[in-house]
Amino acid sequence: MQLINEPTNVTTQRIVLSIKDLTLAYQSERLILENLHLEIADGQVHGLVGINGSGKTSLLKCISGEIDFYKGKIFWKGKALSYKEVALLETNNYFYHYLTGREYLQIFQAYQSQFDIALVNEIFQLPLHELIDNYSTGMKKKLAFMALLSLDRPIIILDEPFNGIDIEGSFAFRKIINVLKEKGKTLLITSHIFESLTNICDQIHYLAAKKIYKSYTQAEFGDLYKDLENLLEKQNGYAWEKIKNII
Ligand SMILES: Nc1ncnc2c1ncn2[C@@H]1O[C@H](COP(=O)(O)OP(=O)(O)OP(=O)(O)O)[C@@H](O)[C@H]1O
């Protein structure tokens, strides 16, 4: 039996999600991603970190099919990836104003009738009878996460899932992510909360200079933290020296 967070050796596992030579520019034609490569093995949870604006959300949107004007190829099990393989939790979630939480989830339930709204809500405790408009930011994110769980897709992409979520909710999210992993789903998650990723990921990728700059296995997560500290020091060393004189 393999423990959930036991280090996995990616070289011995079958690569299922493969991104090759991905290059992306928006209208301005400034390159956001350039010849980016990324591989994820079957049933693994991978994290994606990088400074604000480095292109994490853009990459996730390419994988989920929301952006289709990139160059390069994305493969799922050796074939061109279809957006139907992917479930995406976006950073910000938008809802129709006049729906209650329950009505929203019932739309998803239509696709998977065995999805038990009441059971899942025992974990999240949302006031499902209320209009979503009256939900807080964190409650909306929980609702969107619940809806995503009803979609039985092999690739699950979570963009900043822990943003705005209370401690209990983050704990529940992590537990559910581990269940999804046990069920063989492949997950890619961004987060600015380093510890939220180290607890659940098999690998973490650092996105910088428009590509996957460096990838870290579980045994190397400590190096990632040190690398980030060193990078910050190198880039802004002078400012760090002087800042105490001006604030
Ligand atoms: N629709 C768009 N049109 C033009 N430029 C965009 C668009 N969306 C994102 N960008 C630019 O692409 C770059 C990458 O943005 P992206 O949102 O992918 O970064 P990120 O790493 O997810 O950032 P953050 O950590 O702040 O969420 C940024 O410079 C951003 O301004």
The ligand as an SDF file (V2000), in Angstrom:
LIG
                    3D

 31 33  0  0  0  0  0  0  0  0999 V2000
   -6.7720   38.5450  -20.7360 N   0  0  0  0  0  0  0  0  0  0  0  0
   -5.5490   39.0600  -20.6830 C   0  0  0  0  0  0  0  0  0  0  0  0
   -5.1220   39.9420  -21.6090 N   0  0  0  0  0  0  0  0  0  0  0  0
   -3.8780   40.4440  -21.5900 C   0  0  0  0  0  0  0  0  0  0  0  0
   -2.9450   40.1090  -20.6740 N   0  0  0  0  0  0  0  0  0  0  0  0
   -3.3030   39.2290  -19.7230 C   0  0  0  0  0  0  0  0  0  0  0  0
   -4.6090   38.6590  -19.6740 C   0  0  0  0  0  0  0  0  0  0  0  0
   -4.6790   37.7980  -18.6260 N   0  0  0  0  0  0  0  0  0  0  0  0
   -3.4610   37.8460  -18.0450 C   0  0  0  0  0  0  0  0  0  0  0  0
   -2.6420   38.7040  -18.6920 N   0  0  0  0  0  0  0  0  0  0  0  0
   -1.2390   38.9930  -18.3630 C   0  0  0  0  0  0  0  0  0  0  0  0
   -0.5290   37.7580  -18.4080 O   0  0  0  0  0  0  0  0  0  0  0  0
    0.4550   37.7320  -17.3640 C   0  0  0  0  0  0  0  0  0  0  0  0
    0.2360   36.4550  -16.5530 C   0  0  0  0  0  0  0  0  0  0  0  0
   -1.0060   36.5710  -15.8560 O   0  0  0  0  0  0  0  0  0  0  0  0
   -1.5660   35.3680  -14.9940 P   0  0  0  0  0  0  0  0  0  0  0  0
   -2.8840   35.7760  -14.4560 O   0  0  0  0  0  0  0  0  0  0  0  0
   -1.4940   34.1430  -15.7970 O   0  0  0  0  0  0  0  0  0  0  0  0
   -0.4590   35.3120  -13.8420 O   0  0  0  0  0  0  0  0  0  0  0  0
   -0.4600   34.5280  -12.4520 P   0  0  0  0  0  0  0  0  0  0  0  0
    0.8720   33.9060  -12.3140 O   0  0  0  0  0  0  0  0  0  0  0  0
   -1.6450   33.6250  -12.3690 O   0  0  0  0  0  0  0  0  0  0  0  0
   -0.6090   35.7440  -11.4320 O   0  0  0  0  0  0  0  0  0  0  0  0
   -1.1830   35.7730   -9.9210 P   0  0  0  0  0  0  0  0  0  0  0  0
   -0.2000   35.0400   -9.0630 O   0  0  0  0  0  0  0  0  0  0  0  0
   -1.2060   37.2340   -9.6130 O   0  0  0  0  0  0  0  0  0  0  0  0
   -2.5590   35.1690   -9.9380 O   0  0  0  0  0  0  0  0  0  0  0  0
    0.3050   39.0350  -16.5900 C   0  0  0  0  0  0  0  0  0  0  0  0
    1.2870   39.9360  -17.0560 O   0  0  0  0  0  0  0  0  0  0  0  0
   -1.0820   39.5230  -16.9500 C   0  0  0  0  0  0  0  0  0  0  0  0
   -1.1330   40.9230  -16.9310 O   0  0  0  0  0  0  0  0  0  0  0  0
  1  2  1  0
  2  3  1  0
  2  7  2  0
  3  4  2  0
  4  5  1  0
  5  6  2  0
  6  7  1  0
  6 10  1  0
  7  8  1  0
  8  9  2  0
  9 10  1  0
 10 11  1  0
 11 12  1  0
 11 30  1  0
 12 13  1  0
 13 14  1  0
 13 28  1  0
 14 15  1  0
 15 16  1  0
 16 17  2  0
 16 18  1  0
 16 19  1  0
 19 20  1  0
 20 21  2  0
 20 22  1  0
 20 23  1  0
 23 24  1  0
 24 25  2  0
 24 26  1  0
 24 27  1  0
 28 29  1  0
 28 30  1  0
 30 31  1  0
M  END
$$$$
